[in-house]
Amino acid sequence: MASRKPLRLLEHLNLAVPSARAAERFYVQALGCRLNPAGTNDRQVHVNLGCSQFPLPYLHSVARREPVTDPHVVDGVIELESAESLESIAARLSDLFPYDG
């Protein structure tokens, strides 16, 4: 069996989210994605990160408009590369999502 190489790019990843506001807060404010106004509408938030696109629907369909109740969860690890320091990213995440545990 040939050895597997790791996936290098997720160009377009749809992830259902229960809250548009929470999705914007995490993907735009925390991760630094750019909100894509052309793809954002009354059913989904659409963000871009470099050449990757993340449509984040919070309503399952245009016709019936049933809300997403369970978010999609990706098992495993997704690595993102950044020129920003890890300390700066950690501080921003801590400010946005304080640990109260």
Backbone as JSON Lines, residues from 0, in Angstrom:
{"i":0,"aa":"M","n":[0.84,-1.18,0.0],"ca":[0.0,0.0,0.0],"c":[0.89,1.24,0.0]}
{"i":1,"aa":"A","n":[0.6,2.18,-0.87],"ca":[1.38,3.41,-0.96],"c":[1.13,4.27,0.27]}
{"i":2,"aa":"S","n":[2.17,5.01,0.68],"ca":[2.0,5.88,1.84],"c":[1.09,7.05,1.48]}
{"i":3,"aa":"R","n":[0.31,7.49,2.44],"ca":[-0.62,8.59,2.22],"c":[0.06,9.91,2.54]}
{"i":4,"aa":"K","n":[-0.25,10.89,1.77],"ca":[0.24,12.24,2.03],"c":[-0.89,13.03,2.69]}
{"i":5,"aa":"P","n":[-0.54,13.94,3.6],"ca":[-1.6,14.7,4.26],"c":[-2.31,15.64,3.3]}
{"i":6,"aa":"L","n":[-3.58,15.86,3.57],"ca":[-4.36,16.82,2.81],"c":[-3.74,18.19,2.99]}
{"i":7,"aa":"R","n":[-3.59,18.97,1.94],"ca":[-2.92,20.25,2.01],"c":[-3.86,21.45,1.91]}
{"i":8,"aa":"L","n":[-5.07,21.23,1.43],"ca":[-5.95,22.37,1.23],"c":[-7.41,21.91,1.25]}
{"i":9,"aa":"L","n":[-8.22,22.62,2.01],"ca":[-9.67,22.46,1.93],"c":[-10.18,23.73,1.28]}
{"i":10,"aa":"E","n":[-10.47,23.65,0.0],"ca":[-10.82,24.86,-0.76],"c":[-12.22,25.35,-0.45]}
{"i":11,"aa":"H","n":[-13.12,24.43,-0.19],"ca":[-14.52,24.82,0.0],"c":[-15.11,23.85,1.03]}
{"i":12,"aa":"L","n":[-15.41,24.34,2.22],"ca":[-15.89,23.47,3.28],"c":[-17.18,24.03,3.87]}
{"i":13,"aa":"N","n":[-18.29,23.32,3.66],"ca":[-19.59,23.72,4.23],"c":[-19.69,23.15,5.64]}
{"i":14,"aa":"L","n":[-19.96,24.01,6.61],"ca":[-20.15,23.58,7.99],"c":[-21.43,24.21,8.53]}
{"i":15,"aa":"A","n":[-22.39,23.38,8.91],"ca":[-23.64,23.9,9.48],"c":[-23.37,24.43,10.88]}
{"i":16,"aa":"V","n":[-23.93,25.59,11.19],"ca":[-23.74,26.24,12.49],"c":[-25.11,26.66,13.03]}
{"i":17,"aa":"P","n":[-25.33,26.58,14.35],"ca":[-26.62,26.97,14.89],"c":[-26.82,28.47,15.02]}
{"i":18,"aa":"S","n":[-25.75,29.25,14.98],"ca":[-25.87,30.69,15.2],"c":[-24.99,31.48,14.24]}
{"i":19,"aa":"A","n":[-25.61,32.36,13.46],"ca":[-24.85,33.22,12.55],"c":[-23.93,34.15,13.34]}
{"i":20,"aa":"R","n":[-24.42,34.68,14.43],"ca":[-23.63,35.61,15.25],"c":[-22.4,34.92,15.84]}
{"i":21,"aa":"A","n":[-22.58,33.72,16.38],"ca":[-21.45,32.98,16.94],"c":[-20.46,32.6,15.84]}
{"i":22,"aa":"A","n":[-20.98,32.23,14.66],"ca":[-20.09,31.87,13.54],"c":[-19.24,33.06,13.13]}
{"i":23,"aa":"E","n":[-19.85,34.24,13.0],"ca":[-19.08,35.44,12.65],"c":[-18.05,35.76,13.72]}
{"i":24,"aa":"R","n":[-18.45,35.64,14.96],"ca":[-17.52,35.94,16.06],"c":[-16.3,35.03,16.0]}
{"i":25,"aa":"F","n":[-16.52,33.73,15.8],"ca":[-15.4,32.79,15.77],"c":[-14.58,32.91,14.49]}
{"i":26,"aa":"Y","n":[-15.24,32.81,13.34],"ca":[-14.51,32.76,12.08],"c":[-13.91,34.11,11.68]}
{"i":27,"aa":"V","n":[-14.63,35.21,11.92],"ca":[-14.14,36.53,11.51],"c":[-13.28,37.16,12.59]}
{"i":28,"aa":"Q","n":[-13.81,37.3,13.8],"ca":[-13.07,37.98,14.86],"c":[-11.94,37.14,15.42]}
{"i":29,"aa":"A","n":[-12.17,35.85,15.66],"ca":[-11.15,35.01,16.28],"c":[-10.11,34.51,15.28]}
{"i":30,"aa":"L","n":[-10.58,33.92,14.17],"ca":[-9.64,33.34,13.21],"c":[-9.11,34.35,12.19]}
{"i":31,"aa":"G","n":[-9.82,35.45,12.0],"ca":[-9.36,36.45,11.03],"c":[-9.82,36.21,9.61]}
{"i":32,"aa":"C","n":[-10.85,35.36,9.44],"ca":[-11.42,35.18,8.11],"c":[-12.08,36.48,7.67]}
{"i":33,"aa":"R","n":[-12.3,36.59,6.37],"ca":[-12.99,37.76,5.81],"c":[-14.42,37.38,5.5]}
{"i":34,"aa":"L","n":[-15.35,38.2,5.95],"ca":[-16.75,37.99,5.62],"c":[-16.93,38.24,4.13]}
{"i":35,"aa":"N","n":[-17.59,37.31,3.45],"ca":[-17.85,37.45,2.02],"c":[-19.29,37.91,1.85]}
{"i":36,"aa":"P","n":[-19.49,39.22,1.63],"ca":[-20.87,39.73,1.54],"c":[-21.66,39.16,0.36]}
{"i":37,"aa":"A","n":[-20.98,38.76,-0.7],"ca":[-21.68,38.2,-1.86],"c":[-22.3,36.85,-1.54]}
{"i":38,"aa":"G","n":[-21.69,36.09,-0.63],"ca":[-22.21,34.76,-0.29],"c":[-23.0,34.74,1.0]}
{"i":39,"aa":"T","n":[-22.94,35.83,1.78],"ca":[-23.67,35.9,3.05],"c":[-25.09,36.37,2.78]}
{"i":40,"aa":"N","n":[-26.05,35.67,3.36],"ca":[-27.45,36.03,3.14],"c":[-28.28,35.67,4.36]}
{"i":41,"aa":"D","n":[-29.58,35.63,4.23],"ca":[-30.45,35.35,5.37],"c":[-30.52,33.86,5.72]}
{"i":42,"aa":"R","n":[-29.64,33.06,5.15],"ca":[-29.59,31.63,5.42],"c":[-28.21,31.15,5.84]}
{"i":43,"aa":"Q","n":[-27.16,31.9,5.44],"ca":[-25.8,31.45,5.76],"c":[-24.85,32.64,5.9]}
{"i":44,"aa":"V","n":[-23.79,32.4,6.65],"ca":[-22.64,33.3,6.7],"c":[-21.59,32.66,5.8]}
{"i":45,"aa":"H","n":[-20.92,33.45,4.99],"ca":[-19.91,32.93,4.07],"c":[-18.61,33.68,4.36]}
{"i":46,"aa":"V","n":[-17.55,32.94,4.71],"ca":[-16.27,33.58,5.0],"c":[-15.17,32.98,4.13]}
{"i":47,"aa":"N","n":[-14.14,33.78,3.9],"ca":[-12.98,33.34,3.14],"c":[-11.75,33.42,4.03]}
{"i":48,"aa":"L","n":[-10.86,32.47,3.87],"ca":[-9.58,32.45,4.55],"c":[-8.53,32.09,3.51]}
{"i":49,"aa":"G","n":[-7.83,33.11,3.0],"ca":[-6.93,32.88,1.88],"c":[-7.74,32.38,0.7]}
{"i":50,"aa":"C","n":[-7.35,31.24,0.14],"ca":[-8.09,30.69,-1.0],"c":[-9.16,29.7,-0.56]}
{"i":51,"aa":"S","n":[-9.36,29.55,0.76],"ca":[-10.39,28.64,1.27],"c":[-11.68,29.38,1.54]}
{"i":52,"aa":"Q","n":[-12.78,28.71,1.27],"ca":[-14.11,29.29,1.49],"c":[-14.87,28.42,2.5]}
{"i":53,"aa":"F","n":[-15.57,29.09,3.41],"ca":[-16.37,28.4,4.4],"c":[-17.81,28.92,4.36]}
{"i":54,"aa":"P","n":[-18.7,28.28,3.6],"ca":[-20.12,28.61,3.72],"c":[-20.62,27.98,5.04]}
{"i":55,"aa":"L","n":[-21.26,28.79,5.87],"ca":[-21.69,28.36,7.2],"c":[-23.21,28.53,7.32]}
{"i":56,"aa":"P","n":[-23.98,27.58,6.78],"ca":[-25.44,27.72,6.84],"c":[-25.97,27.57,8.27]}
{"i":57,"aa":"Y","n":[-26.89,28.45,8.65],"ca":[-27.57,28.33,9.94],"c":[-29.05,28.01,9.76]}
{"i":58,"aa":"L","n":[-29.51,27.98,8.52],"ca":[-30.82,27.44,8.17],"c":[-30.6,26.35,7.13]}
{"i":59,"aa":"H","n":[-31.26,25.2,7.31],"ca":[-31.0,24.06,6.43],"c":[-31.43,24.26,4.99]}
{"i":60,"aa":"S","n":[-32.52,24.95,4.76],"ca":[-32.96,25.1,3.38],"c":[-33.62,26.45,3.19]}
{"i":61,"aa":"V","n":[-33.62,26.91,1.98],"ca":[-34.26,28.17,1.66],"c":[-35.78,28.0,1.74]}
{"i":62,"aa":"A","n":[-36.28,26.88,1.25],"ca":[-37.73,26.67,1.17],"c":[-38.38,26.53,2.55]}
{"i":63,"aa":"R","n":[-37.88,25.6,3.34],"ca":[-38.53,25.33,4.63],"c":[-37.93,26.14,5.78]}
{"i":64,"aa":"R","n":[-36.71,26.63,5.61],"ca":[-36.04,27.5,6.57],"c":[-35.94,26.91,7.97]}
{"i":65,"aa":"E","n":[-35.75,25.59,8.07],"ca":[-35.61,24.97,9.38],"c":[-34.21,25.29,9.94]}
{"i":66,"aa":"P","n":[-34.14,25.69,11.2],"ca":[-32.86,26.09,11.77],"c":[-31.92,24.91,12.02]}
{"i":67,"aa":"V","n":[-30.64,25.17,11.95],"ca":[-29.63,24.18,12.33],"c":[-29.64,24.09,13.85]}
{"i":68,"aa":"T","n":[-29.79,22.89,14.38],"ca":[-29.76,22.72,15.83],"c":[-28.47,22.07,16.29]}
{"i":69,"aa":"D","n":[-27.88,21.22,15.46],"ca":[-26.62,20.56,15.8],"c":[-25.55,20.99,14.81]}
{"i":70,"aa":"P","n":[-24.47,21.61,15.29],"ca":[-23.41,22.04,14.38],"c":[-22.65,20.84,13.83]}
{"i":71,"aa":"H","n":[-22.08,21.01,12.64],"ca":[-21.16,20.0,12.12],"c":[-19.9,20.02,12.98]}
{"i":72,"aa":"V","n":[-19.36,18.86,13.24],"ca":[-18.13,18.73,14.01],"c":[-17.15,17.94,13.16]}
{"i":73,"aa":"V","n":[-15.96,18.47,13.01],"ca":[-14.91,17.79,12.25],"c":[-14.05,17.02,13.24]}
{"i":74,"aa":"D","n":[-14.03,15.7,13.14],"ca":[-13.17,14.9,13.99],"c":[-11.74,15.01,13.5]}
{"i":75,"aa":"G","n":[-10.82,15.12,14.42],"ca":[-9.41,15.2,14.04],"c":[-8.88,16.61,14.21]}
{"i":76,"aa":"V","n":[-7.86,16.91,13.45],"ca":[-7.15,18.18,13.58],"c":[-7.17,18.92,12.26]}
{"i":77,"aa":"I","n":[-7.45,20.21,12.31],"ca":[-7.32,21.08,11.15],"c":[-6.26,22.1,11.51]}
{"i":78,"aa":"E","n":[-5.19,22.15,10.75],"ca":[-4.12,23.11,11.01],"c":[-4.26,24.31,10.1]}
{"i":79,"aa":"L","n":[-4.09,25.48,10.69],"ca":[-4.09,26.73,9.93],"c":[-2.74,27.38,10.11]}
{"i":80,"aa":"E","n":[-2.18,27.89,9.04],"ca":[-0.91,28.59,9.11],"c":[-1.15,30.08,9.21]}
{"i":81,"aa":"S","n":[-0.33,30.76,10.01],"ca":[-0.48,32.19,10.19],"c":[0.88,32.84,10.37]}
{"i":82,"aa":"A","n":[1.0,34.07,9.89],"ca":[2.22,34.85,10.13],"c":[2.15,35.52,11.51]}
{"i":83,"aa":"E","n":[0.97,35.52,12.1],"ca":[0.77,36.12,13.42],"c":[1.34,35.2,14.5]}
{"i":84,"aa":"S","n":[1.86,35.77,15.56],"ca":[2.46,34.95,16.62],"c":[1.37,34.16,17.35]}
{"i":85,"aa":"L","n":[1.76,33.01,17.85],"ca":[0.85,32.16,18.6],"c":[0.35,32.88,19.85]}
{"i":86,"aa":"E","n":[1.21,33.67,20.48],"ca":[0.82,34.43,21.68],"c":[-0.28,35.44,21.36]}
{"i":87,"aa":"S","n":[-0.16,36.11,20.23],"ca":[-1.17,37.09,19.83],"c":[-2.51,36.42,19.55]}
{"i":88,"aa":"I","n":[-2.46,35.29,18.88],"ca":[-3.69,34.53,18.59],"c":[-4.32,34.05,19.89]}
{"i":89,"aa":"A","n":[-3.5,33.5,20.79],"ca":[-4.01,33.01,22.08],"c":[-4.65,34.13,22.89]}
{"i":90,"aa":"A","n":[-4.05,35.32,22.89],"ca":[-4.61,36.45,23.63],"c":[-5.95,36.86,23.05]}
{"i":91,"aa":"R","n":[-6.06,36.9,21.72],"ca":[-7.32,37.27,21.08],"c":[-8.42,36.25,21.4]}
{"i":92,"aa":"L","n":[-8.08,34.96,21.34],"ca":[-9.05,33.92,21.66],"c":[-9.49,34.03,23.12]}
{"i":93,"aa":"S","n":[-8.54,34.29,24.01],"ca":[-8.86,34.44,25.42],"c":[-9.77,35.63,25.67]}
{"i":94,"aa":"D","n":[-9.56,36.73,24.95],"ca":[-10.42,37.92,25.08],"c":[-11.83,37.64,24.57]}
{"i":95,"aa":"L","n":[-11.92,36.95,23.44],"ca":[-13.22,36.68,22.83],"c":[-14.0,35.58,23.54]}
{"i":96,"aa":"F","n":[-13.28,34.6,24.04],"ca":[-13.91,33.43,24.64],"c":[-13.25,33.13,26.0]}
{"i":97,"aa":"P","n":[-13.53,33.97,27.01],"ca":[-12.88,33.76,28.32],"c":[-13.23,32.41,28.92]}
{"i":98,"aa":"Y","n":[-12.25,31.8,29.54],"ca":[-12.46,30.5,30.18],"c":[-13.02,30.76,31.57]}
{"i":99,"aa":"D","n":[-14.16,30.17,31.85],"ca":[-14.79,30.37,33.17],"c":[-14.86,29.09,33.97]}
{"i":100,"aa":"G","n":[-14.03,28.12,33.59],"ca":[-14.1,26.79,34.11],"c":[-13.61,26.5,35.43]}
